[in-house]
Amino acid sequence: MVDHSIAGKTAFIAGGGKNLGALIARDLAAHGAKAIAIHYNSESSRLQTEQTLSELKAAGVEAVAFRANLTASGATEKFFADAVAAIGRPDIAINTVGKVLKKPIVETSEEEFDSMFAINAKVAYFFIKEAGIHLNDHGKLVTVVTSLLGAYTPFYSTYAGSKAPVEHFTRAASKEFGARGVSVNAVGPGPMDTPFFYGQEGADAVAYHKSAAALSAFSKTGLTDIEDIAPLIRFLVSDGWWITGQTILANGGYTTK
């Protein structure tokens, strides 16, 4: 079904080749987006990205894909420049890039700390910067964070800690870009039913997370399903434009602020 507030729009999606990012891309395509640029990070994601690209093109969307390690700010600048050259300036920019680490503080290395902050905070900052430069007036910008920002828990210090700055980036950007009618938000899903989640968790932890949300019994997996996040992001980049500067925890009652 075409959404007239999305129809004809151009979207850039970091991490758009697989999982939540790919679903968002397909969802925007189904609601009338004209052109979509998707980013992927590594060779391991290439086949999934190519499949997503094929599906977008089959839906009648002008679609392109770019591989880049966005932890270098120059790579983010190049992604935006190349995508603009290929399909035009974006109306919508969505960053789904992230990395999770579950580890006690006393066992965390400096290398792990630096990697987490590079991927979760630095990438987000420079994606917001480039979106602020390239978005058309009245554009929409969303960053995916984590519902652990509302949690009181051990072991996720570098994950939640490196996502936490995005709340401040979001508020600042919403003020700075607001004069152009650009809305800026962050969305924090709960533990999602994707490979991103299961690689960090043991069986006992998975069982806990599947029962922890207030609405767990009504989820097909007990976890946050990516199908529940894509419509929220679609709303924020369309009719929900009046919402800006916010971090929205979308998790079925897993955590709250």
Helices and strands as residue ranges (DSSP letters): E 10-14, H 19-30, E 35-40, G 43-45, H 46-58, E 62-67, H 73-87, E 92-95, G 105-107, H 110-117, I 118-122, H 123-134, E 140-144, G 147-150, H 157-177, G 178-180, E 183-189, H 195-198, H 203-212, G 216-218, H 226-236, G 239-242, E 246-250
